[in-house]
């Protein structure tokens, strides 16, 4: 008898979403990830839960409708990680007619069954705070709703919930070979040690490595064609004081977002570029950085240049190749390919997908495998992720409660911690009575107590795991402070 019902290769958003859903339906689940959770594309997104306004231009109504419907499902599921955000679109008459934008936003408001998020409205940019950073020629604009998400923490908390429901999550574990008979025989390698496990079914959710896994691990050609698309982002000092984001049409008929980020910064992205090579080595090129700077400088009074960039990152999307000529026009919809043969264990391969639709993708994946297992009913649409068991607009109330329990912490500290851990903050801070009880500290915001929690409960193993995926405190720590964290984690890991 196989040790696991379902084995999953890949610890990005699709892999952990499938693991959580399957574990919640009673399956014995194993997930293996060669690096850290969300170490690839899932931590390098534009960090939005959105329908994809520009996809309407390509007629992708099913994708947009599904994504729009998911916004409020996910907002209720993880209100600490996801928050509503209003987006401003200043019409550029050289690119799109204002009437065309207004029609697109009219459809956007009505396709997804919106109940919580407010509708689109027209703004006088000459007298509104959102118009202040824009060039004077942009006299009016539209404001619509989507949501912002902490993408990497969304991945981690799906994995936490999957583990609490019985799944085995193995990070820094590489599946080097998978042998297919009536069950799968998986050869795993971690810390130089070799291990063999078995599973009744296998999911290849390796994202941009999906074809590599098919070729080198499964020793079989990928059932579908993959198109790798690199998206780059930059982070600059804050360009505006308010909490809205901007969607800016570009000369190449794309859009670039400018979003408030980590209190003191603005994040700008993304690009679309064909990619070849190791997805783990993807970095923004100088040309891509200049493209993003020029795109926002077309709209903002304050010119943005490459010298302003404090952080740049890139991720590689594995898109299902639908034969479209330009990569920017390739579908963002997910594709599931099930291979099943008599006397052979099933293989499900996952292509594409967006963070916004990961939960629906997981349901669809298990739907494809339903005839192999006795599955209980779909359950995730009304669930909450760890720490998310409060009302979608209740973060301020949690901050007020936290201030009473830990009055020695600054409100900015508490807001960041609530945004990461929600109602589980007490598990991180415990009964601490002053800052020293949580120390030592690495900078003003990261305590040893939080680091210990991340190591014990969220698979953090390196300073990079803590500073760039479990948080974005890498933007704030000095190099000496980061070095101290490296030493501290080496001690507690030992």
C-alpha positions in Angstrom: 0.0 0.0 0.0 1.3 3.5 -0.9 2.4 5.7 2.0 0.6 8.7 0.5 -2.5 9.2 -1.6 -1.2 12.3 -3.3 2.3 13.6 -3.9 2.9 17.1 -5.2 6.1 18.5 -6.6 6.3 22.3 -6.2 5.8 24.6 -3.2 4.4 27.6 -5.0 0.8 28.8 -4.7 -0.7 26.1 -6.9 1.1 23.3 -5.1 0.3 24.4 -1.6 -3.3 25.2 -2.6 -3.8 21.7 -3.9 -2.1 20.2 -0.8 -4.4 22.2 1.5 -7.6 21.3 -0.3 -6.6 17.6 -0.6 -5.6 17.4 3.1 -8.9 19.0 4.1 -10.7 16.2 2.2 -8.9 13.5 4.1 -6.2 12.5 1.6 -2.7 11.6 2.8 -0.6 14.3 1.2 3.1 14.9 0.6 4.4 18.1 -0.9 8.1 18.5 -1.8 9.8 21.7 -2.7 13.4 21.9 -3.8 14.0 25.3 -2.1 11.9 27.4 0.2 8.1 27.8 -0.1 7.3 30.6 -2.6 11.0 30.9 -3.5 10.1 31.2 -7.2 7.3 33.0 -9.1 4.9 33.0 -6.2 6.9 35.6 -4.3 7.7 37.7 -7.4 4.2 38.7 -8.5 2.6 42.2 -8.6 0.9 41.2 -5.3 -2.6 41.7 -6.5 -5.8 39.8 -6.2 -7.5 41.0 -9.4 -9.6 40.1 -12.3 -7.1 41.4 -14.9 -8.7 44.4 -16.5 -6.5 44.2 -19.6 -7.5 40.6 -20.2 -11.0 41.9 -21.2 -9.3 43.3 -24.3 -8.3 39.7 -25.3 -11.9 38.4 -24.7 -10.9 36.3 -21.7 -14.3 36.6 -20.1 -14.3 33.3 -18.3 -10.9 34.0 -16.7 -11.8 37.5 -15.7 -15.2 36.4 -14.3 -13.7 33.6 -12.2 -10.9 35.9 -10.9 -13.3 38.7 -10.1 -15.5 36.3 -8.1 -12.5 35.0 -6.2 -11.5 38.5 -4.9 -14.1 38.5 -2.2 -13.7 34.8 -1.4 -10.0 35.3 -0.7 -10.6 38.6 1.1 -12.8 36.8 3.6 -10.4 33.8 3.8 -7.3 35.9 4.6 -8.2 39.4 5.7 -4.8 39.8 7.4 -2.9 39.1 4.1 -5.4 40.7 1.7 -6.9 44.1 1.7 -9.1 46.1 -0.6 -7.3 48.7 -2.7 -8.7 51.4 -5.0 -6.9 51.9 -8.3 -6.7 55.0 -10.4 -6.6 55.0 -14.2 -5.8 58.3 -15.8 -7.0 58.0 -19.4 -4.2 58.6 -22.0 -5.9 59.8 -25.1 -2.9 58.7 -27.2 -3.5 55.1 -26.2 -7.1 54.5 -25.2 -10.3 56.5 -25.6 -11.8 57.4 -22.3 -15.1 55.9 -23.4 -13.4 52.5 -24.0 -11.9 52.5 -20.5 -15.3 53.4 -19.1 -17.0 50.5 -20.9 -14.2 48.1 -19.7 -14.7 49.2 -16.1 -18.5 48.9 -16.4 -18.0 45.2 -17.4 -15.4 44.7 -14.7 -17.8 45.9 -12.0 -20.5 43.5 -13.1 -18.8 40.3 -14.2 -17.8 39.0 -10.8 -20.7 39.3 -8.4 -19.1 42.1 -6.4 -20.7 42.7 -3.0 -18.0 44.1 -0.7 -15.8 46.1 -3.0 -17.1 49.6 -4.0 -17.9 50.3 -7.7 -16.0 52.4 -10.2 -16.3 56.2 -10.1 -15.0 59.1 -12.1 -12.5 61.5 -10.3 -11.6 65.1 -10.9 -7.8 64.7 -10.7 -7.2 68.5 -10.6 -8.8 68.7 -7.1 -8.3 65.2 -5.7 -5.3 63.9 -3.7 -4.7 61.1 -6.2 -4.1 63.7 -8.9 -1.4 65.5 -7.0 1.5 63.4 -8.1 0.3 63.2 -11.7 1.2 65.6 -14.5 -1.3 68.4 -15.0 -2.5 67.1 -18.4 -4.3 64.3 -16.6 -7.4 66.2 -15.6 -9.8 63.3 -14.8 -9.6 59.6 -14.2 -11.5 56.5 -13.1 -11.1 54.7 -9.8 -12.0 51.0 -9.4 -11.5 48.2 -6.9 -9.3 45.2 -6.6 -7.2 43.8 -3.7 -3.6 43.7 -2.6 -2.0 40.5 -1.2 1.2 39.5 0.6 1.9 36.8 -2.0 4.6 34.8 -0.3 2.8 34.7 3.0 -0.3 33.5 1.2 1.7 30.5 0.1 3.2 29.9 3.5 -0.1 30.0 5.3 -1.7 27.6 2.8 1.2 25.3 3.6 0.7 25.8 7.4 -3.0 25.0 7.1 -2.3 21.9 4.9 0.2 20.7 7.6 -2.3 21.2 10.4 -4.7 19.1 8.4 -2.2 16.3 8.1 -0.2 17.0 5.0 3.6 16.5 5.1 5.4 19.5 3.8 9.0 18.9 2.9 11.0 22.1 1.9 14.6 21.9 0.6 13.8 18.4 -0.6 14.3 17.5 -4.2 12.5 14.8 -6.1 15.3 13.4 -8.3 13.4 10.5 -9.8 9.8 9.3 -10.1 9.1 5.8 -11.2 5.6 5.0 -12.4 3.9 1.7 -11.9 0.5 1.1 -10.2 1.7 3.6 -7.7 4.5 6.2 -7.9 7.9 5.5 -6.4 9.5 8.8 -5.6 13.2 9.2 -4.8 13.8 12.2 -2.7 17.1 13.9 -1.7 17.5 16.3 1.2 20.6 17.3 3.1 22.6 14.7 1.1 20.3 11.9 2.2 18.3 9.7 -0.1 14.8 8.6 0.7 12.1 6.6 -1.1 8.4 7.1 -0.7 5.3 6.0 -2.6 2.1 7.7 -3.7 -1.1 6.7 -5.5 -1.1 9.8 -7.6 1.4 12.6 -8.5 0.9 16.3 -9.3 3.6 18.2 -11.2 3.0 21.8 -10.0 6.6 23.0 -10.5 5.6 26.2 -12.2 8.4 27.4 -14.5 10.2 24.1 -13.8 7.3 22.0 -14.9 8.9 20.9 -18.2 12.3 20.2 -16.4 10.5 18.0 -13.9 8.8 16.1 -16.7 12.1 15.6 -18.6 14.5 14.9 -15.8 12.4 13.5 -13.0 9.5 11.7 -14.8 11.7 10.9 -17.8 8.8 11.7 -20.2 8.0 14.7 -22.5 5.7 17.3 -21.0 2.2 16.7 -22.3 1.8 20.4 -23.2 4.0 23.2 -24.5 5.2 25.7 -21.9 6.0 29.3 -22.6 8.2 31.0 -20.1 7.4 34.7 -19.5 9.6 36.9 -17.2 7.9 39.7 -15.3 10.2 42.3 -13.6 9.4 44.8 -10.8 11.2 47.6 -9.2 10.8 49.3 -5.8 11.6 53.0 -5.3 11.1 55.5 -2.5 7.4 56.5 -2.1 6.0 58.5 -5.0 2.7 59.5 -3.3 1.2 59.8 0.2 -2.2 58.1 -0.2 -3.1 54.4 -0.2 -4.4 54.0 -3.8 -2.6 52.3 -6.6 -2.3 53.4 -10.2 -2.9 51.4 -13.4 -1.0 53.1 -16.2 -1.6 52.2 -19.9 1.7 52.0 -21.8 2.7 52.8 -25.3 3.1 49.0 -26.2 -0.6 48.5 -25.2 0.2 46.9 -21.8 -0.3 48.3 -18.3 2.1 49.1 -15.5 1.1 49.3 -11.9 2.5 51.8 -9.3 1.5 50.6 -5.9 2.0 51.7 -2.3 4.5 49.2 -0.8 5.8 48.6 2.8 4.8 52.1 4.0 7.8 54.0 2.6 8.1 52.7 -0.9 6.3 52.4 -4.3 6.4 49.1 -6.3 6.3 49.4 -10.1 5.6 46.5 -12.4 5.5 44.4 -14.5 7.1 43.6 -17.8 6.5 40.7 -20.2 9.5 39.1 -21.9 10.3 35.7 -23.3 12.6 33.8 -21.1 15.0 30.9 -21.6 17.3 29.3 -19.0 17.1 28.6 -15.3 14.0 30.3 -13.8 15.9 30.6 -10.5 18.4 33.0 -12.1 15.9 35.5 -13.5 16.8 39.1 -12.7 15.5 42.4 -14.2 17.7 43.7 -17.1 18.8 47.3 -17.3 16.4 47.7 -20.2 13.5 46.4 -18.2 14.3 48.7 -15.3 14.4 51.7 -17.7 11.1 50.6 -19.3 9.4 50.6 -15.9 10.9 54.0 -15.0 10.0 55.5 -18.3 6.4 54.1 -18.1 5.6 55.8 -14.8 7.5 58.9 -15.7 5.0 59.4 -18.5 2.4 60.0 -15.9 4.1 61.3 -12.7 5.5 64.8 -12.2 8.5 63.4 -10.4 10.7 61.6 -12.9 11.8 58.1 -11.8 15.2 56.9 -12.9 17.2 53.8 -12.4 19.2 55.6 -9.7 16.1 55.6 -7.6 15.6 51.8 -7.5 16.2 50.3 -4.0 15.2 46.8 -5.0 14.5 45.0 -8.2 13.1 41.4 -8.7 11.9 39.2 -11.4 9.8 36.0 -11.6 9.1 33.6 -14.4 5.6 32.6 -15.3 5.0 29.2 -16.9 2.2 29.9 -19.4 0.4 27.3 -21.4 1.5 27.9 -25.0 -1.7 28.6 -27.0 0.2 29.6 -30.1 -0.2 33.4 -29.6 2.5 35.4 -31.4 3.4 37.8 -28.6 4.0 36.5 -25.0 2.1 39.5 -23.5 -1.0 38.1 -25.3 -0.6 34.5 -24.2 -3.4 33.3 -21.9 -3.0 33.6 -18.2 -5.6 30.9 -17.7 -4.6 27.6 -16.1 -4.6 24.2 -17.9 -4.7 20.8 -16.2 -3.5 17.8 -18.1 -4.3 14.3 -16.6 -2.5 11.3 -17.9 -4.1 8.0 -16.8 -3.4 4.6 -18.2 -4.4 1.1 -17.2 -2.2 -0.3 -14.4 -0.4 3.0 -14.1 -0.7 5.6 -11.4 -2.2 9.0 -12.6 -0.1 12.1 -13.3 -1.7 15.6 -13.2 0.3 18.4 -14.7 -0.5 22.0 -13.9 0.2 24.8 -16.4 -0.2 28.6 -15.9 -2.6 30.1 -13.3 -2.7 33.3 -11.3 -2.5 33.8 -7.6 -6.0 35.1 -7.7 -7.4 31.8 -9.0 -5.2 29.3 -7.1 -8.1 28.1 -4.9 -10.3 27.4 -7.9 -7.4 25.7 -9.6 -7.0 23.4 -6.6 -10.7 22.5 -6.7 -10.4 21.8 -10.4 -7.3 19.7 -9.9 -9.0 17.5 -7.3 -12.1 17.3 -9.5 -9.9 15.8 -12.2 -8.6 13.2 -9.7 -12.0 12.5 -8.1 -12.5 9.1 -9.7 -9.3 7.9 -8.1 -10.2 8.8 -4.5 -13.2 9.0 -2.3 -13.3 12.7 -1.8 -15.6 14.7 0.5 -17.3 17.9 -0.8 -15.5 21.1 -1.8 -14.8 23.1 1.3 -12.3 25.9 0.9 -14.7 28.7 -0.3 -16.0 29.3 3.2 -12.8 28.6 5.0 -10.2 30.9 6.6 -6.4 30.6 6.6 -4.5 30.5 9.9 -4.9 33.9 11.6 -7.6 35.0 9.2 -10.6 34.2 11.4 -11.9 37.8 11.7 -14.1 40.0 9.6 -12.6 41.4 6.4 -12.5 45.0 7.7 -11.5 44.1 11.3 -7.7 44.7 11.2 -8.0 48.0 13.0 -9.9 46.3 15.9 -7.2 43.7 16.1 -4.5 46.4 16.3 -6.4 48.1 19.2 -6.6 44.8 21.1 -2.9 44.1 20.5 -2.0 47.5 21.8 -3.6 46.6 25.1 -1.7 43.3 25.3 1.7 44.6 24.1 1.7 48.4 24.8 5.5 48.6 24.5 5.4 48.0 20.7 4.9 50.8 18.3 1.7 50.9 16.3 3.6 50.4 13.1 5.1 47.2 14.6 1.7 46.0 15.6 0.2 46.7 12.2 2.9 44.8 10.4 2.5 41.9 12.8 -1.3 41.8 12.5 -0.8 41.9 8.7 1.4 38.8 8.9 -0.2 36.7 11.7 -3.7 38.1 12.3 -5.4 36.4 15.3 -2.3 34.2 15.8 -0.2 37.1 16.9 -0.2 35.8 20.5 1.6 32.7 19.3 4.5 34.9 18.2 4.6 37.4 21.1 3.4 35.2 23.9 3.3 36.8 27.4 6.1 39.3 26.7 5.9 42.4 29.1 8.5 44.5 27.4 10.7 44.6 24.3 13.6 42.8 26.1 11.3 39.7 26.5 11.2 39.4 22.7 14.9 40.2 22.0 17.4 40.4 20.8 16.2 42.7 18.0 17.4 43.0 14.5 16.7 46.6 13.6 13.5 48.2 15.0 11.0 45.7 13.8 12.3 42.1 13.8 12.6 40.3 17.1 14.2 37.0 18.0 10.8 35.8 19.2 9.4 36.2 15.7 12.3 34.6 14.1 12.0 31.6 16.4 8.3 31.3 15.5 9.1 31.4 11.8 11.7 28.7 12.1 9.6 26.4 14.3 6.2 26.8 12.5 6.8 28.2 9.0 9.8 26.3 7.6 12.1 29.4 7.6 15.8 28.2 7.5 17.8 31.2 6.2 17.8 35.0 6.7 16.5 35.4 3.2 13.5 33.2 4.1 12.7 35.6 6.9 13.6 39.0 5.3 12.2 38.5 1.8 9.4 35.9 1.9 8.0 35.7 5.5 8.4 39.5 5.5 9.9 42.3 3.4 12.1 43.6 6.3 15.1 43.2 4.0 14.2 46.7 2.8 14.8 48.1 6.2 17.7 46.1 7.8 21.2 47.3 7.4 23.9 44.8 6.3 25.3 44.5 9.9 21.8 43.8 11.2 21.3 41.2 8.5 24.6 39.6 9.4 23.5 39.4 13.0 20.3 37.6 11.9 22.4 35.1 9.9 24.4 34.3 12.9 21.4 34.0 15.2 19.6 31.6 12.8 22.8 29.5 12.5 22.8 29.1 16.3 19.1 28.2 16.7 19.2 25.8 13.7 22.1 24.1 15.3 
